[in-house]
Amino acid sequence: MSFDNCSDKEMLAHAVGAALYMPATRQTIAEDILMGKIEGLVSMVIDLEDAIGDYQIDIAEDSLVQQLFRIASYIENGLMSLHQLPLIFIRVRTPEQLMRIIDKLEESLELITGFVFPKFSAHSGVRYFEIIDQYNRNQANNRPVLYGMPILETSDVIFKESRLSALLGIKSVLDLYEDYVLNIRIGATDFSSLFGLRRSADMTIYDIGPIRDCMADIVNLFGRMPEGHVISGPVWEYFKSDRVFKSQLRESPFKETMGPMGRKVRKEFINGYMDGLLREVVLDKENGIIGKTIIHPTHIKPVQCLYAVTHEEYMDATTILANNNGYLGVLKSQYANKMNEIKPHLNWAKRILIRSKIYGVLHEQHNFTSLLTQSEEVYV
C-alpha cells in the first residue's frame, strides 16, 4: 500500500521502517531524492545533532533549508509530486532550534513528516511538543500534520535507580500529546557510551546486558496493547567489518526459494555487519519493535525485507481475527504446525495485519530472502 505524510497516523508510525540518517551538511540531499539515487528509500532523517559539529550549526541549518527549498521548487514546477517523496524527518538539538527551523522552512514544511527529538526527557519534551502542538493548531486543514519522534537515550532512563521515574515522567508527556507522537526511538549508542560500551558487528544490541534490560522496560511501559506506541530499534552503525564468529544466517531459507543460486546469494549477506544487522532486526520484531535507524543505503533493502509478512503469519492472523466471535477459543493453524488461541493471540494478529498493509504478504513458497533478489512477484 502506498503512503505519504498525509496518510493515517497509525500507518505512518509503522511505515517509517528503515530510516536513513544523513547529516544536514550533505550537499546532495535534494539530488539524492529528486533523482532517486538511493534505492528503496522510504524514510530519512536529516540530522542537525550528533552528525554535526558544534561549530557547524549555522552552516548545517542553512544547508538544510537550501536543500528543502530546492525540492519544493521541483514540486511547485510540476517536476515531482509530494506523493513521490520519502518520509522526511529532521533531528534537531533543542526546542529553540526546532522553532528556528519551522520559521526558516516556511511553506516547505509541507515536505516534512516530523521532527526527531534527541535526549528526550519529561522536562525538554514538554517544550518540544508545545511547539508542535501550536504549529498544528495554526495550520489549515489541508496541511499535513507535523509529528514528533522522541529518542530515549539519557542517563536517567538507562540508570536503574532513576529509570522508572524517568520513564513515567516521559509517558505523562507523551500521553498528553498522543496525537502528535509518531513513534518512540531508542538511542542505544548514547546508552552504551555511559558504560564505555559498543557492540561489535558480530553481536546485537540484545547481547549488551544493560541496554537489553532498559529496552525491555521501555517496551513494557510504552508497547502495551492496544494503546501502545510504535517503538523503533536502535541504530545499526556498521557497513563494513571482518567476521569473528561463524555466521548464524542459515543456508536453508536461501535454498528453499532460490535453489542452487541460494548459496551464492547467501555469501553476499554473511559478511560481519550484514549478518549482525539481520539478526538484530529479527530480535527487534520478536520484542515488538518495528523500525530501524540506519546509516548506510545498503541497509535499507534487508531491513525492509524482514518486515514483510510471511504467508503463514498472514493466514494465522486472518484466521484468528475471523474467528473472534465467541464461538471458538483455540484452533489448529492452517499450516498444521501450531495452535492459535483467539484471545491471547488477538493483539499479535492485529499487528501482523497492520504490517501486511505496509510491507506486503509473501507468497506461500517465499520468505524474506526472495525479496533480496526478486521483484514484486514474490508478494501475494
C-alpha positions in Angstrom: 0.0 0.0 0.0 1.3 3.4 -0.9 1.6 6.2 1.7 2.8 9.7 2.2 3.0 12.3 5.0 -0.8 12.8 4.7 -1.6 9.2 5.5 -3.2 7.9 8.7 -1.0 8.2 11.8 -1.1 4.5 12.6 0.1 3.6 9.2 2.9 6.2 9.2 4.1 5.1 12.6 4.6 1.6 11.3 5.8 2.7 7.8 8.9 4.6 9.0 10.8 1.4 8.7 14.5 1.7 7.8 15.1 5.4 8.5 18.3 6.5 6.8 20.2 9.2 8.6 22.0 12.0 6.7 24.0 14.9 8.1 22.3 18.2 7.3 25.6 19.4 5.8 25.3 16.9 3.0 25.1 18.9 -0.2 23.4 16.2 -2.3 20.3 15.6 -0.2 17.9 17.2 -2.8 19.7 15.5 -5.7 19.6 12.1 -4.0 15.8 12.4 -3.5 14.9 14.1 -6.8 17.0 11.7 -8.9 16.0 8.6 -6.9 19.6 7.8 -6.3 19.0 5.8 -3.1 17.3 2.5 -4.0 14.3 1.6 -1.8 14.5 4.9 0.3 11.2 5.1 2.3 12.1 7.4 5.1 15.1 9.6 6.0 16.2 11.7 8.9 18.2 14.9 8.2 20.5 15.3 11.2 21.3 18.6 12.9 22.5 16.9 16.1 25.2 14.3 16.6 26.2 14.2 12.9 27.0 17.9 13.0 30.0 19.5 14.8 29.2 22.2 17.4 30.8 24.8 15.2 28.8 23.8 12.1 25.3 24.5 13.4 24.6 27.7 11.3 26.1 26.1 8.2 24.0 23.0 8.7 20.8 24.9 9.2 21.4 27.0 6.0 22.3 23.9 4.0 19.1 22.1 5.2 16.9 25.0 4.2 18.5 25.3 0.8 18.1 21.5 0.1 14.5 21.5 1.1 13.7 24.7 -0.9 15.2 23.0 -4.0 12.9 20.0 -3.5 9.9 22.3 -3.0 10.7 24.2 -6.2 10.6 20.9 -8.2 7.2 20.2 -6.8 5.9 23.7 -7.4 7.0 23.4 -11.1 5.3 20.1 -11.5 8.5 18.1 -11.9 7.7 15.9 -8.9 4.8 15.1 -6.7 4.6 15.3 -2.9 3.5 11.6 -3.0 6.8 10.6 -4.5 8.8 11.8 -1.6 10.1 9.6 1.2 9.0 10.4 4.7 11.4 13.2 5.7 12.2 14.0 9.3 14.6 16.5 10.8 16.6 15.7 14.0 17.0 19.0 16.0 19.2 19.8 19.0 16.9 21.9 21.1 13.3 23.3 21.2 14.8 26.7 20.2 16.3 25.2 17.1 13.0 23.5 16.3 11.3 26.9 16.3 14.0 28.4 14.2 13.8 25.6 11.6 10.0 25.9 11.4 10.3 29.6 10.8 13.0 29.2 8.2 11.3 26.5 6.2 8.0 28.4 5.8 5.8 26.7 3.1 8.5 24.0 2.6 7.3 22.4 5.9 4.7 20.5 3.8 7.6 18.3 2.7 8.3 17.3 6.3 6.6 14.4 8.2 8.0 15.4 11.5 10.9 16.1 13.8 13.1 13.8 15.9 13.8 14.9 19.5 17.1 13.7 20.9 17.9 13.1 24.6 14.2 13.4 25.3 13.1 13.9 28.9 9.9 14.9 30.7 11.3 18.4 31.0 12.6 19.1 27.5 9.7 17.0 25.9 7.0 19.4 27.1 8.6 22.3 25.2 9.2 20.3 22.0 5.6 19.1 21.9 4.2 22.5 22.8 5.8 23.9 19.7 4.5 21.0 17.5 1.0 21.4 19.0 1.0 25.2 18.4 2.1 24.7 14.8 -0.5 22.1 14.0 -3.3 24.1 15.6 -2.4 27.1 13.5 -2.4 25.3 10.2 -5.3 25.0 7.7 -7.0 21.6 7.5 -5.3 20.8 4.1 -1.8 20.9 5.6 -0.1 17.6 6.8 0.1 17.1 10.5 3.6 17.6 11.9 4.7 14.8 14.2 7.4 14.3 16.8 9.6 11.2 17.4 11.3 11.3 20.8 14.6 9.4 21.3 15.1 7.9 24.7 18.8 7.9 25.4 19.6 9.8 28.6 21.3 8.6 31.7 18.2 8.8 33.9 16.5 6.4 31.6 19.3 3.8 31.4 20.5 4.1 35.1 18.5 1.6 37.1 17.8 3.7 40.2 16.1 6.5 38.2 14.7 4.6 35.2 11.1 4.0 36.3 10.6 7.6 37.5 12.2 9.0 34.2 10.1 6.7 32.0 6.8 7.6 33.9 7.6 11.3 33.5 8.2 10.8 29.8 5.0 8.8 29.5 3.0 11.6 31.1 4.2 14.0 28.4 3.6 11.6 25.5 0.1 10.8 26.8 -0.7 14.5 26.8 0.4 14.9 23.2 -0.5 11.5 22.0 -1.9 12.7 18.7 1.5 14.0 17.6 3.7 11.2 18.8 4.5 9.2 15.7 6.8 6.6 17.4 9.4 6.2 20.1 13.0 5.6 19.2 15.7 4.0 21.4 19.2 5.7 21.4 21.4 2.7 22.3 24.6 4.4 21.2 24.2 7.1 23.8 23.1 4.5 26.4 26.2 2.4 25.6 28.6 5.4 25.9 27.5 5.9 29.5 29.1 2.5 30.3 32.0 2.8 27.8 30.4 0.0 25.7 30.0 -0.6 22.0 28.5 -3.7 20.4 30.7 -5.3 17.7 29.4 -6.1 14.3 29.1 -9.8 15.2 26.8 -9.0 18.1 23.3 -7.5 18.5 22.2 -4.8 21.0 20.4 -7.6 22.8 23.8 -9.1 23.7 24.7 -5.9 25.8 23.0 -6.6 29.1 22.4 -3.1 30.5 20.9 -2.0 27.1 18.8 -5.1 26.7 17.3 -4.6 30.2 16.5 -1.0 29.6 14.9 -1.8 26.2 12.7 -4.4 27.9 11.4 -1.8 30.3 10.8 0.7 27.5 8.7 -1.9 25.6 7.0 -2.9 28.9 5.8 0.6 29.6 5.2 2.0 26.1 4.4 -1.1 24.0 1.3 -2.3 25.9 -1.6 -3.2 23.6 -3.9 -2.0 22.4 -3.0 1.7 23.1 0.8 1.1 22.9 3.2 3.3 20.9 5.2 2.0 18.0 8.8 1.6 19.2 11.7 1.7 16.8 15.0 -0.1 17.3 18.5 1.4 17.8 20.8 2.4 15.0 22.9 -0.2 13.2 26.2 1.6 12.7 28.3 -0.9 10.7 28.7 -1.0 7.0 32.0 -2.9 6.7 33.6 -5.4 9.1 35.6 -8.6 9.5 34.0 -11.6 11.0 35.0 -13.1 14.4 32.2 -15.7 14.9 30.6 -18.1 12.5 27.6 -16.7 10.7 24.2 -17.6 12.1 22.5 -16.9 8.8 21.3 -20.4 7.7 21.5 -21.7 4.2 18.0 -23.3 4.2 16.0 -20.1 3.7 18.0 -19.2 0.6 17.9 -22.7 -0.8 14.1 -23.0 -0.3 13.4 -20.0 -2.5 16.4 -19.8 -4.9 17.7 -23.4 -5.2 21.3 -23.7 -6.2 21.6 -19.9 -6.5 20.8 -19.6 -2.9 24.3 -20.4 -1.7 25.8 -17.7 -3.8 23.3 -15.1 -2.7 23.8 -16.0 1.0 27.5 -15.4 0.7 26.8 -11.8 -0.2 25.0 -11.4 3.1 27.2 -13.2 5.6 29.8 -10.5 6.0 30.1 -9.4 9.6 28.0 -6.3 9.5 25.0 -7.7 7.5 24.7 -10.9 9.4 24.5 -8.9 12.7 22.0 -6.4 11.2 19.7 -9.2 10.1 19.8 -10.9 13.4 19.2 -7.7 15.3 16.1 -6.8 13.2 14.7 -10.3 13.8 15.2 -9.8 17.5 13.6 -6.4 17.3 10.5 -7.9 15.8 10.3 -10.7 18.3 10.4 -8.0 21.0 7.6 -5.9 19.5 9.9 -3.3 17.9 9.3 -2.1 14.3 11.6 0.3 12.5 15.4 0.8 12.5 17.7 3.7 12.4 20.3 3.1 9.7 23.4 4.9 8.4 24.1 3.3 5.0 21.9 2.8 1.9 22.8 -0.9 1.8 20.9 -1.4 5.0 17.5 -0.3 3.5 16.6 -3.4 1.5 17.4 -6.1 4.1 15.6 -4.3 6.9 12.5 -3.6 4.8 12.5 -7.2 3.5 12.4 -8.5 7.1 9.3 -6.5 7.8 7.3 -8.3 5.0 4.7 -10.7 6.4 5.1 -14.3 5.6 2.1 -16.2 4.2 2.0 -18.4 7.3 1.8 -15.3 9.6 -0.9 -13.8 7.5 -3.0 -16.9 7.4 -2.7 -17.3 11.2 -3.6 -13.6 11.8 -6.6 -13.6 9.5 -7.9 -16.9 10.9 -7.7 -15.5 14.5 -9.5 -12.3 13.6 -12.1 -14.1 11.6 -12.9 -16.4 14.5 -13.0 -13.7 17.2 -16.7 -14.2 17.6 -17.0 -16.0 20.9 -17.7 -19.5 19.5 -14.1 -20.8 19.4 -11.2 -20.5 21.9 -8.5 -22.3 20.1 -8.0 -23.9 16.6 -5.2 -25.6 14.7 -3.3 -23.4 12.2 -3.8 -23.9 8.5 -0.1 -24.9 8.3 -0.9 -27.6 10.9 2.1 -26.8 13.0 0.8 -24.8 15.9 -2.4 -23.8 17.8 -3.9 -20.4 17.5 -5.6 -19.2 20.7 -8.1 -16.5 19.8 -7.9 -14.2 22.8 -4.2 -14.5 23.7 -3.1 -14.1 20.0 -5.6 -11.4 19.0 -3.3 -8.4 19.6 -0.5 -10.1 17.7 -2.8 -10.8 14.8 -3.8 -7.1 14.6 -0.2 -6.0 14.5 0.5 -8.5 11.7 -2.3 -7.1 9.6 -1.0 -3.6 10.0 2.4 -4.7 8.9 0.9 -6.6 5.9 -0.8 -3.5 4.6 2.5 -1.6 4.6 5.2 -4.2 3.8 3.1 -6.8 1.9 2.5 -10.5 2.2 4.8 -13.1 0.7 3.6 -15.9 -1.5 3.4 -19.3 0.2 6.7 -20.6 -1.0 8.7 -17.4 -0.3 10.5 -15.9 2.6 12.4 -12.6 3.1 15.4 -13.9 1.1 13.2 -13.8 -2.0 12.9 -10.0 -1.7 16.6 -9.5 -1.7 16.9 -10.5 -5.3 13.4 -10.7 -6.8 10.6 -8.4 -7.8 7.0 -7.8 -6.5 6.1 -11.3 -7.9 7.0 -12.8 -4.6 4.1 -10.9 -3.0 0.5 -12.3 -2.8 
